[in-house]
Amino acid sequence: MDMTLPFIGALSVPQFILAIIAIVFGIIMIIKPQIVAYLVGIYLIIWGVLFFISC
């Protein structure tokens, strides 16, 4: 079964690939927990910039 990712558009990704990506990111977060803080910070900055651009 495929899953459509809303932030990529009409791209359809098989669920087992999403599961593998989730497992890899989970392992990375266990090994390097600081990466989570960086990813959240980058996400918030990008979201804020996109919000201001769309206003």
mmCIF file of the N, C-alpha and C atoms, coordinates in Angstrom:
data_MODEL
# 
_entry.id   MODEL 
# 
loop_
_atom_site.group_PDB 
_atom_site.id 
_atom_site.type_symbol 
_atom_site.label_atom_id 
_atom_site.label_alt_id 
_atom_site.label_comp_id 
_atom_site.label_asym_id 
_atom_site.label_entity_id 
_atom_site.label_seq_id 
_atom_site.pdbx_PDB_ins_code 
_atom_site.Cartn_x 
_atom_site.Cartn_y 
_atom_site.Cartn_z 
_atom_site.occupancy 
_atom_site.B_iso_or_equiv 
_atom_site.pdbx_formal_charge 
_atom_site.auth_seq_id 
_atom_site.auth_comp_id 
_atom_site.auth_asym_id 
_atom_site.auth_atom_id 
_atom_site.pdbx_PDB_model_num 
ATOM 1   N N  . MET A 1 1  ? 0.847  -1.183 0.000  1.00 0.00 ? 1  MET A N  1 
ATOM 2   C CA . MET A 1 1  ? 0.000  0.000  0.000  1.00 0.00 ? 1  MET A CA 1 
ATOM 3   C C  . MET A 1 1  ? 0.891  1.245  0.000  1.00 0.00 ? 1  MET A C  1 
ATOM 4   N N  . ASP A 1 2  ? 0.561  2.201  -0.822 1.00 0.00 ? 2  ASP A N  1 
ATOM 5   C CA . ASP A 1 2  ? 1.335  3.430  -0.925 1.00 0.00 ? 2  ASP A CA 1 
ATOM 6   C C  . ASP A 1 2  ? 0.697  4.525  -0.088 1.00 0.00 ? 2  ASP A C  1 
ATOM 7   N N  . MET A 1 3  ? 1.527  5.469  0.318  1.00 0.00 ? 3  MET A N  1 
ATOM 8   C CA . MET A 1 3  ? 1.050  6.600  1.107  1.00 0.00 ? 3  MET A CA 1 
ATOM 9   C C  . MET A 1 3  ? 1.449  7.883  0.396  1.00 0.00 ? 3  MET A C  1 
ATOM 10  N N  . THR A 1 4  ? 0.513  8.785  0.229  1.00 0.00 ? 4  THR A N  1 
ATOM 11  C CA . THR A 1 4  ? 0.803  10.064 -0.403 1.00 0.00 ? 4  THR A CA 1 
ATOM 12  C C  . THR A 1 4  ? 1.254  11.059 0.658  1.00 0.00 ? 4  THR A C  1 
ATOM 13  N N  . LEU A 1 5  ? 2.395  11.675 0.420  1.00 0.00 ? 5  LEU A N  1 
ATOM 14  C CA . LEU A 1 5  ? 2.925  12.638 1.372  1.00 0.00 ? 5  LEU A CA 1 
ATOM 15  C C  . LEU A 1 5  ? 2.439  14.031 1.001  1.00 0.00 ? 5  LEU A C  1 
ATOM 16  N N  . PRO A 1 6  ? 1.710  14.711 1.879  1.00 0.00 ? 6  PRO A N  1 
ATOM 17  C CA . PRO A 1 6  ? 1.120  16.001 1.536  1.00 0.00 ? 6  PRO A CA 1 
ATOM 18  C C  . PRO A 1 6  ? 2.143  17.097 1.266  1.00 0.00 ? 6  PRO A C  1 
ATOM 19  N N  . PHE A 1 7  ? 3.307  17.054 1.936  1.00 0.00 ? 7  PHE A N  1 
ATOM 20  C CA . PHE A 1 7  ? 4.277  18.121 1.770  1.00 0.00 ? 7  PHE A CA 1 
ATOM 21  C C  . PHE A 1 7  ? 5.132  17.945 0.517  1.00 0.00 ? 7  PHE A C  1 
ATOM 22  N N  . ILE A 1 8  ? 5.027  16.805 -0.149 1.00 0.00 ? 8  ILE A N  1 
ATOM 23  C CA . ILE A 1 8  ? 5.804  16.576 -1.364 1.00 0.00 ? 8  ILE A CA 1 
ATOM 24  C C  . ILE A 1 8  ? 4.900  16.678 -2.591 1.00 0.00 ? 8  ILE A C  1 
ATOM 25  N N  . GLY A 1 9  ? 3.615  16.730 -2.399 1.00 0.00 ? 9  GLY A N  1 
ATOM 26  C CA . GLY A 1 9  ? 2.699  16.812 -3.529 1.00 0.00 ? 9  GLY A CA 1 
ATOM 27  C C  . GLY A 1 9  ? 2.077  15.460 -3.791 1.00 0.00 ? 9  GLY A C  1 
ATOM 28  N N  . ALA A 1 10 ? 2.057  15.078 -5.041 1.00 0.00 ? 10 ALA A N  1 
ATOM 29  C CA . ALA A 1 10 ? 1.390  13.838 -5.433 1.00 0.00 ? 10 ALA A CA 1 
ATOM 30  C C  . ALA A 1 10 ? 2.331  12.641 -5.405 1.00 0.00 ? 10 ALA A C  1 
ATOM 31  N N  . LEU A 1 11 ? 3.507  12.779 -4.807 1.00 0.00 ? 11 LEU A N  1 
ATOM 32  C CA . LEU A 1 11 ? 4.463  11.687 -4.752 1.00 0.00 ? 11 LEU A CA 1 
ATOM 33  C C  . LEU A 1 11 ? 3.939  10.594 -3.840 1.00 0.00 ? 11 LEU A C  1 
ATOM 34  N N  . SER A 1 12 ? 3.929  9.380  -4.335 1.00 0.00 ? 12 SER A N  1 
ATOM 35  C CA . SER A 1 12 ? 3.434  8.252  -3.563 1.00 0.00 ? 12 SER A CA 1 
ATOM 36  C C  . SER A 1 12 ? 4.622  7.393  -3.128 1.00 0.00 ? 12 SER A C  1 
ATOM 37  N N  . VAL A 1 13 ? 4.720  7.122  -1.830 1.00 0.00 ? 13 VAL A N  1 
ATOM 38  C CA . VAL A 1 13 ? 5.844  6.373  -1.285 1.00 0.00 ? 13 VAL A CA 1 
ATOM 39  C C  . VAL A 1 13 ? 5.320  5.110  -0.619 1.00 0.00 ? 13 VAL A C  1 
ATOM 40  N N  . PRO A 1 14 ? 5.903  3.949  -0.947 1.00 0.00 ? 14 PRO A N  1 
ATOM 41  C CA . PRO A 1 14 ? 5.482  2.714  -0.273 1.00 0.00 ? 14 PRO A CA 1 
ATOM 42  C C  . PRO A 1 14 ? 5.711  2.808  1.235  1.00 0.00 ? 14 PRO A C  1 
ATOM 43  N N  . GLN A 1 15 ? 4.811  2.190  1.991  1.00 0.00 ? 15 GLN A N  1 
ATOM 44  C CA . GLN A 1 15 ? 4.878  2.293  3.450  1.00 0.00 ? 15 GLN A CA 1 
ATOM 45  C C  . GLN A 1 15 ? 6.117  1.637  4.033  1.00 0.00 ? 15 GLN A C  1 
ATOM 46  N N  . PHE A 1 16 ? 6.630  0.571  3.388  1.00 0.00 ? 16 PHE A N  1 
ATOM 47  C CA . PHE A 1 16 ? 7.827  -0.066 3.949  1.00 0.00 ? 16 PHE A CA 1 
ATOM 48  C C  . PHE A 1 16 ? 9.035  0.851  3.844  1.00 0.00 ? 16 PHE A C  1 
ATOM 49  N N  . ILE A 1 17 ? 9.092  1.724  2.849  1.00 0.00 ? 17 ILE A N  1 
ATOM 50  C CA . ILE A 1 17 ? 10.180 2.690  2.752  1.00 0.00 ? 17 ILE A CA 1 
ATOM 51  C C  . ILE A 1 17 ? 10.050 3.719  3.870  1.00 0.00 ? 17 ILE A C  1 
ATOM 52  N N  . LEU A 1 18 ? 8.818  4.168  4.148  1.00 0.00 ? 18 LEU A N  1 
ATOM 53  C CA . LEU A 1 18 ? 8.605  5.095  5.258  1.00 0.00 ? 18 LEU A CA 1 
ATOM 54  C C  . LEU A 1 18 ? 8.975  4.450  6.588  1.00 0.00 ? 18 LEU A C  1 
ATOM 55  N N  . ALA A 1 19 ? 8.702  3.159  6.728  1.00 0.00 ? 19 ALA A N  1 
ATOM 56  C CA . ALA A 1 19 ? 9.055  2.448  7.960  1.00 0.00 ? 19 ALA A CA 1 
ATOM 57  C C  . ALA A 1 19 ? 10.569 2.368  8.123  1.00 0.00 ? 19 ALA A C  1 
ATOM 58  N N  . ILE A 1 20 ? 11.285 2.102  7.037  1.00 0.00 ? 20 ILE A N  1 
ATOM 59  C CA . ILE A 1 20 ? 12.750 2.033  7.093  1.00 0.00 ? 20 ILE A CA 1 
ATOM 60  C C  . ILE A 1 20 ? 13.323 3.399  7.450  1.00 0.00 ? 20 ILE A C  1 
ATOM 61  N N  . ILE A 1 21 ? 12.784 4.459  6.852  1.00 0.00 ? 21 ILE A N  1 
ATOM 62  C CA . ILE A 1 21 ? 13.240 5.818  7.161  1.00 0.00 ? 21 ILE A CA 1 
ATOM 63  C C  . ILE A 1 21 ? 12.995 6.132  8.633  1.00 0.00 ? 21 ILE A C  1 
ATOM 64  N N  . ALA A 1 22 ? 11.830 5.745  9.160  1.00 0.00 ? 22 ALA A N  1 
ATOM 65  C CA . ALA A 1 22 ? 11.512 5.993  10.564 1.00 0.00 ? 22 ALA A CA 1 
ATOM 66  C C  . ALA A 1 22 ? 12.475 5.250  11.487 1.00 0.00 ? 22 ALA A C  1 
ATOM 67  N N  . ILE A 1 23 ? 12.815 4.022  11.144 1.00 0.00 ? 23 ILE A N  1 
ATOM 68  C CA . ILE A 1 23 ? 13.743 3.233  11.958 1.00 0.00 ? 23 ILE A CA 1 
ATOM 69  C C  . ILE A 1 23 ? 15.132 3.875  11.950 1.00 0.00 ? 23 ILE A C  1 
ATOM 70  N N  . VAL A 1 24 ? 15.589 4.293  10.764 1.00 0.00 ? 24 VAL A N  1 
ATOM 71  C CA . VAL A 1 24 ? 16.912 4.922  10.661 1.00 0.00 ? 24 VAL A CA 1 
ATOM 72  C C  . VAL A 1 24 ? 16.960 6.203  11.479 1.00 0.00 ? 24 VAL A C  1 
ATOM 73  N N  . PHE A 1 25 ? 15.926 7.052  11.345 1.00 0.00 ? 25 PHE A N  1 
ATOM 74  C CA . PHE A 1 25 ? 15.902 8.287  12.126 1.00 0.00 ? 25 PHE A CA 1 
ATOM 75  C C  . PHE A 1 25 ? 15.812 7.996  13.622 1.00 0.00 ? 25 PHE A C  1 
ATOM 76  N N  . GLY A 1 26 ? 15.090 6.954  14.014 1.00 0.00 ? 26 GLY A N  1 
ATOM 77  C CA . GLY A 1 26 ? 15.021 6.570  15.423 1.00 0.00 ? 26 GLY A CA 1 
ATOM 78  C C  . GLY A 1 26 ? 16.382 6.166  15.965 1.00 0.00 ? 26 GLY A C  1 
ATOM 79  N N  . ILE A 1 27 ? 17.141 5.400  15.189 1.00 0.00 ? 27 ILE A N  1 
ATOM 80  C CA . ILE A 1 27 ? 18.479 4.987  15.604 1.00 0.00 ? 27 ILE A CA 1 
ATOM 81  C C  . ILE A 1 27 ? 19.394 6.205  15.716 1.00 0.00 ? 27 ILE A C  1 
ATOM 82  N N  . ILE A 1 28 ? 19.313 7.112  14.740 1.00 0.00 ? 28 ILE A N  1 
ATOM 83  C CA . ILE A 1 28 ? 20.138 8.322  14.783 1.00 0.00 ? 28 ILE A CA 1 
ATOM 84  C C  . ILE A 1 28 ? 19.812 9.140  16.030 1.00 0.00 ? 28 ILE A C  1 
ATOM 85  N N  . MET A 1 29 ? 18.520 9.240  16.365 1.00 0.00 ? 29 MET A N  1 
ATOM 86  C CA . MET A 1 29 ? 18.137 10.026 17.552 1.00 0.00 ? 29 MET A CA 1 
ATOM 87  C C  . MET A 1 29 ? 18.616 9.379  18.839 1.00 0.00 ? 29 MET A C  1 
ATOM 88  N N  . ILE A 1 30 ? 18.681 8.054  18.876 1.00 0.00 ? 30 ILE A N  1 
ATOM 89  C CA . ILE A 1 30 ? 19.190 7.382  20.072 1.00 0.00 ? 30 ILE A CA 1 
ATOM 90  C C  . ILE A 1 30 ? 20.698 7.602  20.198 1.00 0.00 ? 30 ILE A C  1 
ATOM 91  N N  . ILE A 1 31 ? 21.408 7.531  19.073 1.00 0.00 ? 31 ILE A N  1 
ATOM 92  C CA . ILE A 1 31 ? 22.861 7.675  19.092 1.00 0.00 ? 31 ILE A CA 1 
ATOM 93  C C  . ILE A 1 31 ? 23.275 9.130  19.326 1.00 0.00 ? 31 ILE A C  1 
ATOM 94  N N  . LYS A 1 32 ? 22.619 10.057 18.641 1.00 0.00 ? 32 LYS A N  1 
ATOM 95  C CA . LYS A 1 32 ? 22.970 11.479 18.730 1.00 0.00 ? 32 LYS A CA 1 
ATOM 96  C C  . LYS A 1 32 ? 21.723 12.292 19.086 1.00 0.00 ? 32 LYS A C  1 
ATOM 97  N N  . PRO A 1 33 ? 21.334 12.393 20.350 1.00 0.00 ? 33 PRO A N  1 
ATOM 98  C CA . PRO A 1 33 ? 20.109 13.104 20.724 1.00 0.00 ? 33 PRO A CA 1 
ATOM 99  C C  . PRO A 1 33 ? 20.143 14.605 20.410 1.00 0.00 ? 33 PRO A C  1 
ATOM 100 N N  . GLN A 1 34 ? 21.329 15.198 20.261 1.00 0.00 ? 34 GLN A N  1 
ATOM 101 C CA . GLN A 1 34 ? 21.396 16.623 19.933 1.00 0.00 ? 34 GLN A CA 1 
ATOM 102 C C  . GLN A 1 34 ? 20.818 16.913 18.555 1.00 0.00 ? 34 GLN A C  1 
ATOM 103 N N  . ILE A 1 35 ? 20.858 15.918 17.670 1.00 0.00 ? 35 ILE A N  1 
ATOM 104 C CA . ILE A 1 35 ? 20.334 16.110 16.315 1.00 0.00 ? 35 ILE A CA 1 
ATOM 105 C C  . ILE A 1 35 ? 18.860 16.493 16.364 1.00 0.00 ? 35 ILE A C  1 
ATOM 106 N N  . VAL A 1 36 ? 18.121 15.957 17.332 1.00 0.00 ? 36 VAL A N  1 
ATOM 107 C CA . VAL A 1 36 ? 16.694 16.272 17.452 1.00 0.00 ? 36 VAL A CA 1 
ATOM 108 C C  . VAL A 1 36 ? 16.507 17.770 17.683 1.00 0.00 ? 36 VAL A C  1 
ATOM 109 N N  . ALA A 1 37 ? 17.306 18.344 18.545 1.00 0.00 ? 37 ALA A N  1 
ATOM 110 C CA . ALA A 1 37 ? 17.197 19.776 18.815 1.00 0.00 ? 37 ALA A CA 1 
ATOM 111 C C  . ALA A 1 37 ? 17.500 20.582 17.563 1.00 0.00 ? 37 ALA A C  1 
ATOM 112 N N  . TYR A 1 38 ? 18.522 20.187 16.816 1.00 0.00 ? 38 TYR A N  1 
ATOM 113 C CA . TYR A 1 38 ? 18.855 20.892 15.578 1.00 0.00 ? 38 TYR A CA 1 
ATOM 114 C C  . TYR A 1 38 ? 17.736 20.780 14.557 1.00 0.00 ? 38 TYR A C  1 
ATOM 115 N N  . LEU A 1 39 ? 17.173 19.579 14.402 1.00 0.00 ? 39 LEU A N  1 
ATOM 116 C CA . LEU A 1 39 ? 16.097 19.385 13.424 1.00 0.00 ? 39 LEU A CA 1 
ATOM 117 C C  . LEU A 1 39 ? 14.859 20.198 13.784 1.00 0.00 ? 39 LEU A C  1 
ATOM 118 N N  . VAL A 1 40 ? 14.510 20.219 15.070 1.00 0.00 ? 40 VAL A N  1 
ATOM 119 C CA . VAL A 1 40 ? 13.352 21.006 15.501 1.00 0.00 ? 40 VAL A CA 1 
ATOM 120 C C  . VAL A 1 40 ? 13.622 22.493 15.282 1.00 0.00 ? 40 VAL A C  1 
ATOM 121 N N  . GLY A 1 41 ? 14.825 22.940 15.605 1.00 0.00 ? 41 GLY A N  1 
ATOM 122 C CA . GLY A 1 41 ? 15.178 24.341 15.388 1.00 0.00 ? 41 GLY A CA 1 
ATOM 123 C C  . GLY A 1 41 ? 15.114 24.729 13.921 1.00 0.00 ? 41 GLY A C  1 
ATOM 124 N N  . ILE A 1 42 ? 15.665 23.894 13.045 1.00 0.00 ? 42 ILE A N  1 
ATOM 125 C CA . ILE A 1 42 ? 15.624 24.165 11.602 1.00 0.00 ? 42 ILE A CA 1 
ATOM 126 C C  . ILE A 1 42 ? 14.189 24.185 11.107 1.00 0.00 ? 42 ILE A C  1 
ATOM 127 N N  . TYR A 1 43 ? 13.392 23.230 11.583 1.00 0.00 ? 43 TYR A N  1 
ATOM 128 C CA . TYR A 1 43 ? 11.979 23.175 11.176 1.00 0.00 ? 43 TYR A CA 1 
ATOM 129 C C  . TYR A 1 43 ? 11.252 24.461 11.570 1.00 0.00 ? 43 TYR A C  1 
ATOM 130 N N  . LEU A 1 44 ? 11.463 24.927 12.798 1.00 0.00 ? 44 LEU A N  1 
ATOM 131 C CA . LEU A 1 44 ? 10.774 26.131 13.262 1.00 0.00 ? 44 LEU A CA 1 
ATOM 132 C C  . LEU A 1 44 ? 11.222 27.368 12.495 1.00 0.00 ? 44 LEU A C  1 
ATOM 133 N N  . ILE A 1 45 ? 12.508 27.452 12.187 1.00 0.00 ? 45 ILE A N  1 
ATOM 134 C CA . ILE A 1 45 ? 13.007 28.592 11.415 1.00 0.00 ? 45 ILE A CA 1 
ATOM 135 C C  . ILE A 1 45 ? 12.401 28.595 10.013 1.00 0.00 ? 45 ILE A C  1 
ATOM 136 N N  . ILE A 1 46 ? 12.408 27.441 9.355  1.00 0.00 ? 46 ILE A N  1 
ATOM 137 C CA . ILE A 1 46 ? 11.841 27.354 8.000  1.00 0.00 ? 46 ILE A CA 1 
ATOM 138 C C  . ILE A 1 46 ? 10.354 27.666 8.029  1.00 0.00 ? 46 ILE A C  1 
ATOM 139 N N  . TRP A 1 47 ? 9.637  27.128 9.007  1.00 0.00 ? 47 TRP A N  1 
ATOM 140 C CA . TRP A 1 47 ? 8.200  27.363 9.108  1.00 0.00 ? 47 TRP A CA 1 
ATOM 141 C C  . TRP A 1 47 ? 7.920  28.852 9.330  1.00 0.00 ? 47 TRP A C  1 
ATOM 142 N N  . GLY A 1 48 ? 8.709  29.493 10.188 1.00 0.00 ? 48 GLY A N  1 
ATOM 143 C CA . GLY A 1 48 ? 8.541  30.915 10.447 1.00 0.00 ? 48 GLY A CA 1 
ATOM 144 C C  . GLY A 1 48 ? 8.811  31.763 9.221  1.00 0.00 ? 48 GLY A C  1 
ATOM 145 N N  . VAL A 1 49 ? 9.888  31.435 8.501  1.00 0.00 ? 49 VAL A N  1 
ATOM 146 C CA . VAL A 1 49 ? 10.210 32.183 7.278  1.00 0.00 ? 49 VAL A CA 1 
ATOM 147 C C  . VAL A 1 49 ? 9.105  32.017 6.243  1.00 0.00 ? 49 VAL A C  1 
ATOM 148 N N  . LEU A 1 50 ? 8.638  30.799 6.050  1.00 0.00 ? 50 LEU A N  1 
ATOM 149 C CA . LEU A 1 50 ? 7.562  30.568 5.078  1.00 0.00 ? 50 LEU A CA 1 
ATOM 150 C C  . LEU A 1 50 ? 6.274  31.289 5.484  1.00 0.00 ? 50 LEU A C  1 
ATOM 151 N N  . PHE A 1 51 ? 6.013  31.378 6.788  1.00 0.00 ? 51 PHE A N  1 
ATOM 152 C CA . PHE A 1 51 ? 4.826  32.087 7.259  1.00 0.00 ? 51 PHE A CA 1 
ATOM 153 C C  . PHE A 1 51 ? 4.921  33.576 6.915  1.00 0.00 ? 51 PHE A C  1 
ATOM 154 N N  . PHE A 1 52 ? 6.089  34.175 7.165  1.00 0.00 ? 52 PHE A N  1 
ATOM 155 C CA . PHE A 1 52 ? 6.261  35.597 6.871  1.00 0.00 ? 52 PHE A CA 1 
ATOM 156 C C  . PHE A 1 52 ? 6.225  35.875 5.371  1.00 0.00 ? 52 PHE A C  1 
ATOM 157 N N  . ILE A 1 53 ? 6.752  34.970 4.570  1.00 0.00 ? 53 ILE A N  1 
ATOM 158 C CA . ILE A 1 53 ? 6.734  35.165 3.114  1.00 0.00 ? 53 ILE A CA 1 
ATOM 159 C C  . ILE A 1 53 ? 5.298  35.119 2.589  1.00 0.00 ? 53 ILE A C  1 
ATOM 160 N N  . SER A 1 54 ? 4.476  34.233 3.167  1.00 0.00 ? 54 SER A N  1 
ATOM 161 C CA . SER A 1 54 ? 3.107  34.091 2.668  1.00 0.00 ? 54 SER A CA 1 
ATOM 162 C C  . SER A 1 54 ? 2.178  35.194 3.157  1.00 0.00 ? 54 SER A C  1 
ATOM 163 N N  . CYS A 1 55 ? 2.579  35.982 4.172  1.00 0.00 ? 55 CYS A N  1 
ATOM 164 C CA . CYS A 1 55 ? 1.717  37.065 4.699  1.00 0.00 ? 55 CYS A CA 1 
ATOM 165 C C  . CYS A 1 55 ? 1.579  38.210 3.736  1.00 0.00 ? 55 CYS A C  1 
# 
